[in-house]
Amino acid sequence: MAVPKKKTSKTKRNQRRAVWKRRAALEAEKALSLGKSVLTGRSTGFVYPIDEDDDEE
């Protein structure tokens, strides 16, 4: 069974977690921004289907 040769320091562990959390926060911010732009109808880089049946009724 494979085991690590040296113990990872707390600094390295905390740094890795901070990078992961920062990346997650940026992705969440992008998703929220995209959702807002879709709701306002000003999005240009996002394609989503529009039901044509609802317009005809």
GUVEX-212778 format. One line per 4 residues: number of its first residue (from 1); their letters; for each residue x, y, z of N, C-alpha, C. Coordinates in Angstrom, 1 decimal. Each point is the difference from the previous one (the first is absolute). Layout:
<atoms>
NUM) A) X Y Z X Y Z X Y Z | ... .
</atoms>
This chain:
<atoms>
1) MAVP) 0.8 -1.2 0.0 -0.8 1.2 0.0 0.9 1.2 0.0 | -0.4 1.0 -0.8 0.8 1.3 -0.1 -0.2 0.9 1.1 | 1.0 0.5 0.6 -0.1 1.0 1.1 0.9 1.2 -0.3 | -0.4 1.2 0.5 0.9 1.1 -0.3 1.3 -0.1 0.8 .
5) KKKT) 1.1 0.5 -0.7 1.3 -0.1 0.7 0.2 1.0 1.1 | -0.6 1.2 -0.2 0.2 1.0 1.0 -1.4 0.6 0.4 | -0.1 0.5 1.2 -1.2 0.6 0.4 -0.1 1.4 -0.7 | -1.2 0.3 -0.5 -0.2 1.3 -0.6 -0.2 1.0 1.1 .
9) SKTK) 0.7 1.2 -0.1 0.0 1.0 1.0 -1.4 0.7 0.0 | -0.3 0.6 1.1 -1.3 0.7 0.2 -0.1 1.2 -1.0 | 1.2 0.6 -0.3 0.0 1.1 -0.9 -0.4 -0.4 -1.4 | 0.6 -1.1 -0.5 -0.3 -0.5 -1.3 -1.5 -0.4 -0.1 .
13) RNQR) -0.5 -0.7 1.1 -1.4 -0.5 0.0 -0.9 1.2 -0.1 | 0.3 1.0 0.8 -0.9 1.2 0.1 0.0 0.8 -1.3 | 1.2 0.0 -0.7 0.2 0.7 -1.2 -0.9 -0.7 -1.1 | 0.1 -1.3 0.0 -0.7 -0.8 -1.0 -1.5 0.2 0.2 .
17) RAVW) -0.5 0.0 1.2 -1.4 0.2 0.3 -0.5 1.4 -0.4 | 0.9 1.0 0.2 -0.3 1.4 -0.3 -0.2 0.1 -1.5 | 0.9 -0.6 -0.8 -0.1 0.0 -1.4 -1.3 -0.6 -0.5 | -0.4 -1.1 0.6 -1.2 -0.7 -0.4 -1.2 0.8 0.3 .
21) KRRA) 0.0 0.6 1.2 -1.2 0.9 0.4 -0.1 1.2 -0.9 | 1.2 0.6 -0.3 -0.1 1.2 -0.9 -0.5 -0.3 -1.3 | 0.4 -1.2 -0.6 -0.5 -0.4 -1.3 -1.5 -0.3 0.1 | -0.4 -0.6 1.0 -1.5 -0.2 0.2 -0.8 1.2 0.1 .
25) ALEA) 0.6 1.0 0.7 -0.7 1.3 0.1 -0.1 0.7 -1.3 | 1.1 0.0 -0.8 -0.1 0.6 -1.3 -1.0 -0.6 -1.0 | 0.0 -1.4 0.1 -1.0 -0.7 -0.9 -1.4 0.3 0.5 | -0.3 0.2 1.3 -1.3 0.3 0.5 -0.4 1.4 -0.5 .
29) EKAL) 0.9 0.9 0.1 -0.2 1.4 -0.5 -0.3 0.0 -1.5 | 0.7 -0.8 -0.8 -0.3 0.0 -1.4 -1.4 -0.6 -0.3 | -0.3 -1.0 0.8 -1.4 -0.7 -0.2 -1.1 1.0 0.3 | 0.2 0.7 1.1 -1.0 1.0 0.4 -0.1 1.1 -1.0 .
33) SLGK) 1.1 0.5 -0.6 0.0 1.0 -1.0 -0.7 -0.5 -1.2 | 0.2 -1.2 -0.4 -0.6 -0.5 -1.2 -1.5 -0.2 0.2 | -0.4 -0.4 1.2 -1.4 -0.2 0.3 -0.7 1.4 -0.1 | 0.6 1.0 0.5 -0.6 1.4 0.0 -0.1 0.5 -1.4 .
37) SVLT) 1.0 -0.3 -0.8 -0.1 0.5 -1.4 -1.0 -0.7 -0.8 | -0.2 -1.3 0.3 -1.1 -0.8 -0.7 -1.3 0.6 0.4 | -0.2 0.2 1.2 -1.3 0.5 0.5 -0.3 1.4 -0.6 | 1.0 0.9 -0.2 -0.3 1.3 -0.5 -0.1 0.0 -1.5 .
41) GRST) 0.5 -1.1 -0.7 -0.1 -0.1 -1.4 1.1 0.6 -0.7 | 1.1 0.4 0.7 1.1 0.7 -0.6 1.2 -0.9 -0.3 | -0.2 -1.3 0.1 1.1 -0.9 -0.2 0.3 -0.2 -1.5 | 1.2 -0.1 -0.4 0.3 -0.2 -1.4 0.8 -1.3 -0.2 .
45) GFVY) 0.7 -0.5 1.1 0.8 -1.1 -0.2 -0.6 -1.3 0.6 | -1.3 0.0 0.2 -0.6 -1.1 0.6 -1.3 -0.4 -0.8 | -0.1 -1.2 -0.5 -1.1 -0.4 -0.9 -0.8 -0.9 0.8 | -1.3 0.2 0.1 -0.9 -0.9 0.7 -1.3 -0.1 -0.8 .
49) PIDE) -0.7 -1.1 0.0 -1.2 -0.2 -0.8 -1.2 0.9 0.5 | -0.7 0.5 -0.9 -1.2 0.8 0.3 -1.2 -0.8 -0.5 | -1.0 -0.3 0.8 -1.2 -0.7 -0.4 -0.9 0.8 -0.8 | -0.1 -0.4 -1.3 -0.9 0.8 -0.9 -1.4 -0.3 0.2 .
53) DDDE) -0.4 -1.1 0.7 -1.4 -0.4 0.2 -0.6 1.1 1.0 | 0.8 0.5 1.0 -0.5 0.9 1.0 -0.4 1.3 -0.7 | 0.7 0.4 -1.0 -0.2 1.3 -0.7 -1.3 -0.1 -0.8 | -0.3 -1.1 -0.6 -1.2 -0.1 -0.8 -1.3 0.0 0.7 .
57) E) 0.0 -0.4 1.3 -1.3 -0.1 0.7 -0.5 1.3 0.5 .
</atoms>
